[in-house]
């Protein structure tokens, strides 16, 4: 077991997949010893920020802890608020953008691809 304090994992950066606006990333699972089999992160999207649409090669979950957003999967959009999760499927083209006056806080979880070789 490893216990990770998210405050020790914080990075201020533009969101991935398009650098739309700014965000605060909590790279929680990066602090876990290797090897590991899943990614678990929290990201807070500033007002007007977005994780741009991108194809995924694994199932992925966006879980909202605060704020409002619009999640996109293969062109279909749904509003998502605190306490809601979007389960996104392998092969989909996905993204999420913040809406409203409050930053959007989401947990992002997905499996890490197995590494091959010695």
Secondary structure as UniProt FT lines:
FT   HELIX           6..8
FT   STRAND          10..13
FT   TURN            16..18
FT   STRAND          23..26
FT   HELIX           28..31
FT   STRAND          38..45
FT   TURN            47..48
FT   STRAND          50..55
FT   STRAND          60..66
FT   STRAND          68..73
FT   TURN            74..75
FT   STRAND          76..81
FT   TURN            82..83
FT   STRAND          85..88
FT   TURN            90..91
FT   STRAND          93..99
FT   STRAND          104..111
//
